[in-house]
Each structure stands twice: as C-alpha cells, then as structure tokens.
Amino acid sequence: MIGLGADLETTNCSRAGCRENADWRLDWRNPRIHARDRVKTWLACDLHVDYLRDFLASRDFPLAVSPLPVSLEAVEPEAGPA
C-alpha cells in the first residue's frame, strides 16, 4: 500500500504473496471509518487487478482503478545536441 501523500517505495503488487511488478493502481476508502479525503492505494499486477477490485467492490468501498503511470525517473532523458 502506498502511504498517504508519500512517494512510491515499491511498485510490487499488493496481493498477498505476489512479487510481480504492478501495472494498476486502486484508490479506495472505507466510508465507515475514513473521511472523504482519506484514500488508500493498492497496486496490482495484471493477474490480480480483478481480484483486488472485486474484493473492494464486494465491500461497497468507493474505488477507482487506473493504470499505474510510468515513473519519470525510469525514463532516460533524450540526448541533447552535442
């Protein structure tokens, strides 16, 4: 899980026991105990995104699923003129 407002420490899937790289981000909250501004984030690989989405949706937690953006640090800058 990503901490609130914190940078990603890892991009591994949040499914227990899975160590695959995540491709998806699931932003959710438990309305029974969290205010509207308290959102948690799980990360998911392609294999587990549906499982985690269904797990949260079955509990009626508001959630949004979106592709995990590529980190700008992972992209090499284009070479400028020499």
C-alpha positions as a printed NumPy array, in Angstrom:
array([[  0.   ,   0.   ,   0.   ],
       [  1.174,   3.495,  -0.73 ],
       [  1.313,   5.873,   2.219],
       [ -0.836,   8.969,   2.078],
       [  0.974,  11.571,   0.016],
       [  4.186,   9.541,   0.03 ],
       [  6.324,   8.588,  -2.923],
       [  6.23 ,   5.007,  -4.115],
       [  8.655,   2.842,  -2.185],
       [  7.882,  -0.167,  -4.337],
       [  5.843,  -0.968,  -7.397],
       [  5.092,  -4.559,  -6.411],
       [  1.572,  -5.945,  -6.499],
       [ -0.307,  -5.58 ,  -3.183],
       [ -1.849,  -9.075,  -3.384],
       [ -0.504, -11.191,  -0.522],
       [  2.451, -13.272,  -1.658],
       [  2.724, -11.657,  -5.095],
       [  6.054, -10.074,  -6.007],
       [  5.202,  -9.11 ,  -9.61 ],
       [  5.58 ,  -5.529, -10.795],
       [  2.321,  -3.594, -10.623],
       [  0.623,  -2.146, -13.683],
       [ -2.513,  -0.85 , -11.952],
       [ -3.406,   1.435,  -9.086],
       [ -6.543,   1.015,  -6.992],
       [ -7.511,   4.078,  -4.942],
       [-10.13 ,   3.272,  -2.323],
       [-11.535,   4.129,   1.069],
       [-13.729,   2.563,   3.707],
       [-16.581,   5.074,   4.148],
       [-17.478,   3.61 ,   7.549],
       [-14.172,   4.715,   9.078],
       [-12.467,   7.085,   6.605],
       [-13.359,  10.677,   5.803],
       [-13.736,  11.583,   2.123],
       [-10.184,  12.94 ,   1.995],
       [ -8.663,   9.685,   3.333],
       [ -7.852,   7.499,   0.334],
       [ -5.692,   4.396,   0.368],
       [ -3.913,   2.957,  -2.642],
       [ -3.149,  -0.624,  -3.547],
       [ -1.068,  -1.644,  -6.526],
       [ -1.884,  -4.638,  -8.725],
       [ -0.295,  -6.696, -11.456],
       [ -2.393,  -7.742, -14.47 ],
       [ -3.114, -11.118, -12.859],
       [ -4.514,  -9.681,  -9.6  ],
       [ -6.2  ,  -6.39 , -10.585],
       [ -9.621,  -8.043, -10.985],
       [ -9.275,  -9.959,  -7.709],
       [ -8.384,  -6.84 ,  -5.714],
       [-11.083,  -4.753,  -7.462],
       [-13.727,  -7.398,  -6.701],
       [-12.528,  -7.677,  -3.083],
       [-13.02 ,  -3.933,  -2.531],
       [-16.214,  -3.639,  -4.594],
       [-17.872,  -6.51 ,  -2.7  ],
       [-17.489,  -4.417,   0.466],
       [-19.068,  -1.381,  -1.234],
       [-15.866,   0.636,  -0.857],
       [-15.657,   3.558,  -3.281],
       [-12.749,   2.861,  -5.596],
       [-11.072,   3.966,  -8.789],
       [ -8.823,   1.755, -10.895],
       [ -6.301,   3.339, -13.233],
       [ -3.083,   2.372, -14.992],
       [ -0.005,   2.934, -12.882],
       [  1.918,   5.786, -14.51 ],
       [  5.456,   5.172, -15.604],
       [  7.859,   6.895, -13.244],
       [  9.57 ,   9.842, -14.871],
       [ 12.783,   8.752, -13.178],
       [ 12.65 ,   5.45 , -15.048],
       [ 12.632,   7.205, -18.41 ],
       [ 16.029,   8.227, -19.714],
       [ 16.163,  11.824, -20.921],
       [ 16.657,  12.358, -24.6  ],
       [ 20.169,  13.234, -25.615],
       [ 20.513,  16.897, -26.475],
       [ 22.644,  18.351, -29.251],
       [ 26.341,  17.732, -28.799]])
